[in-house]
């Protein structure tokens, strides 16, 4: 199946661009992103394929689309979490939560 390689290519571009924008080693981030997406998408698609028994061609096509969408979701969420050092979104969320609990209202 060619889809894990496409996920790896897209994630390599994403991680590399984020690494370059943060002033870090873009090649290292791109390589790490590619390996992460290749492994993650292969596992998710492999498990999805292993647990599916096709009833018809239409059911098989629908299952493939659902499993690709779920794989994209997993790669995006885990990729966002793995790149928290490159962007400040989680830091801003934690600062607002801290302000909420210390003052009683968000700032």
C-alpha atoms as one frame of an Amber mdcrd trajectory, in Angstrom:
protein
   0.000   0.000   0.000   1.306   3.402  -0.931  -0.656   5.514   1.566   1.811
   5.294   4.516   4.506   6.730   2.247   2.243   9.640   1.292   1.521  10.289
   4.964   5.280  10.193   5.624   5.985  12.681   2.835   3.288  15.092   4.004
   4.375  14.882   7.633   8.027  15.370   6.679   7.107  18.612   4.920   4.967
  19.682   7.888   7.597  18.902  10.539  10.409  20.356   8.410   8.526  23.624
   7.888   7.771  23.889  11.599  11.395  23.167  12.474  12.658  25.798  10.042
  10.149  28.367  11.313  11.269  27.707  14.910  14.946  28.100  13.937  15.774
  24.448  14.574  17.367  21.823  12.356  14.691  21.442   9.682  16.196  18.269
   8.195  16.210  16.444  11.522  12.612  17.415  12.185  11.571  16.411   8.663
  13.278  13.040   8.973  11.736  12.435  12.387   8.305  13.430  11.072   8.623
  11.083   8.127   9.608   8.152  10.343   6.839   8.957  12.826   4.152   9.111
  10.131   5.415   6.013   8.344   5.318   3.910  11.499   2.047   5.347  12.820
   0.130   5.120   9.555   1.403   1.596   8.867   0.253   0.417  12.291  -3.158
   2.096  12.102  -3.869   0.989   8.533  -2.549  -2.519   9.211  -4.758  -3.023
  12.246  -7.722  -1.564  10.374  -7.125  -3.873   7.442  -6.654  -6.912   9.681
  -9.977  -6.475  11.484 -12.128  -5.914   8.388 -13.978  -8.666   6.551 -15.334
  -7.233   3.281 -18.925  -7.992   2.414 -18.937  -6.150  -0.914 -16.796  -3.805
  -2.985 -18.776  -0.801  -1.776 -18.243  -1.796   1.850 -14.530  -2.255   1.204
 -14.237   1.186  -0.398 -16.135   2.810   2.463 -13.908   1.061   5.001 -10.754
   2.213   3.229 -11.937   5.824   3.227 -12.830   5.642   6.919  -9.508   4.068
   7.841  -7.592   6.704   5.833  -9.538   9.487   7.547  -8.847   7.953  10.966
  -5.160   7.562  10.109  -4.991  11.213   9.074  -6.632  12.199  12.370  -4.178
  10.111  14.428  -1.136  11.467  12.570  -2.339  15.074  12.929  -3.150  14.822
  16.639  -0.001  12.935  17.612   2.109  15.124  15.318   0.702  18.250  16.942
   1.544  16.842  20.362   5.062  15.845  19.292   5.803  19.317  17.943   4.747
  21.219  21.054   8.346  22.336  21.441   8.127  24.151  18.109   4.909  26.085
  18.628   3.432  27.876  21.610  -0.195  26.736  21.445  -0.022  24.335  24.416
   1.891  26.925  26.428  -0.879  29.480  25.874  -3.531  26.924  26.846  -1.688
  26.068  30.067  -1.201  29.760  30.890  -4.941  30.378  30.520  -5.735  27.362
  32.668  -3.291  28.611  35.289  -4.895  32.065  35.218  -8.331  30.491  35.507
  -7.438  28.531  38.628  -5.444  31.271  40.325  -7.781  34.237  39.716 -11.068
  32.475  39.153 -11.554  33.950  35.653  -9.574  33.723  32.424  -7.666  36.825
  31.401
